[in-house]
Amino acid sequence: MDFLDYVQMTRGQKIAYNIKSFFTGIPGAIAGLFAAIGRLLKKLFTTIGNGFKGYGSRFVKGDIGTKLSYVIMGAGSMLHGQIGKGLCFLVTEIAYIYFMMTFGLSYITKIYSTGVQVDEKTIVDGVIGKEPPHYEVDALFGARQVTNLDTLDDSNKVLLFFVLTVLVCIAFFAVYITNTKSAYASQEIKASGKKPMNFLEEMKMFLDERFHVTLLIIPVVGLLTFTVLPIIFTIFMAFTNYDKAHQPPGNMYWWVGFKNFAEVFYSSPLKSQTLGKIIVWTFVWAIFATFTNYILGIVLALMINKKEIKFKGFWRTMFVVTAAVPQFVTLLIMKLLLANAGPVNSVITGMGLSAIPFLSDANWARVTVIIVNMWVGIPYTMLISSGLLMNIPEDLYESARIDGANAFQQFTKITFPYIFFVTTPYLITTFVGNINNFNVIFFLTGGGPDSTDYYKAGQTDLLVTWLYKLTIDSKDYNLAAVIGIIVFIICAAGSLITFNMSKASKNEEEFS
């Protein structure tokens, strides 16, 4: 369909066409996502291949110093006159060897069985009750006799320190490759008749033209320590039987493959049914919580920004106050007000009506959390929209009025397209945030009301609150890890697909 055909449509036809275009575009967007992943993997493998090629090429073309640096890090730099830099590489290699010999290798060798377990009852070749402490459990290779009776491993430490060791190995490998590149670069500089920079000159570069690298070191280390390491640890945990019955250090847990995923998706009817219901409610909640706040926030901003409205600053301040109050305080107060014996129901029963089960009935509870979320969420959209409305050129509205456009047409043709274009990334992040909106559900309903049709969850639980209950209440860490992976996949894929389908991604300069 060309632009002329689209313009000649009625308003209803345009809405239907846009909705149809969105849903028919989803398969293509998904295909585009997988294609992008394929291109990324291709680029990754190409980069790795080029890296090995360059690694070999440097060795072949290198002099004795460069070749020696492949075994003794820093040797090439020192032989080419960069003593300080070479010593740093050498110290790094010595520290890495010491780390692996005294710490890392032991956890790498233990990872296949997540440690040694000595217990009063030990499974040996499928038989429970062998005399302790003569045997240890090895989930993959059967029982082995324990030679060191003092060996008691904590599976969490084994798994965590294994991941840490792997990250250290990756970091060391990067430094090792840098060492070979540096040795070859200094060789070429000497061959050209120039003198390589000394250590102090290179350090000064990190305070000048390479200062950005200096600034990024601490954030990158923090990202690896507090984000990447826990994520990898959680992914590994999803393939173990780490639950209430396998709590280290008293009890070891071990690898179970895809058993947890199978239970969540099909082999355990109660768990798979719970997952399906919670995913449906999570999306229903996220859609309503996002778009009610978004649309009503825009409407509120339009009302306040009308020329006829006086004391605009006062009205904005009044609504900002609701956002200034800590969210959990508002939610706890609303929970007290809407309880079965709370003030609201006391007023209702005093009028001769039946009490409303705001939080104790599943349907009422779901409606209640959506409405309460509007109270705490609309002011944020109102503030963002107010700033955008003040930035729309008045000339656009004057031209529209000259052309005979009424207020509604001005809103649909100028105001809303502009706001939607600018706030699309905010809308996507809000939607993802509502999928993970822990506070509203936890503080208002606690995930309830409970039901026997759910596995350790309530009828208003989202994926994130169910994950919390599995972790804190039930200690089903393995299932919680699976749910965490599912949440990540949903949020990451949904965000990428939706954003790439939006005009904010396709036409970045449209409203510039």
Helices and strands as residue ranges (DSSP letters): H 3-7, H 11-61, H 64-68, H 75-79, H 83-99, I 100-104, H 105-110, E 123-124, E 127-128, E 135-136, E 144-145, H 155-191, H 199-205, H 211-223, I 224-228, H 229-237, H 259-262, I 263-267, H 269-305, H 312-324, H 327-337, H 343-350, H 362-389, H 394-402, H 407-410, I 411-415, H 416-435, H 438-444, H 463-468, I 469-473, H 477-501, H 503-506
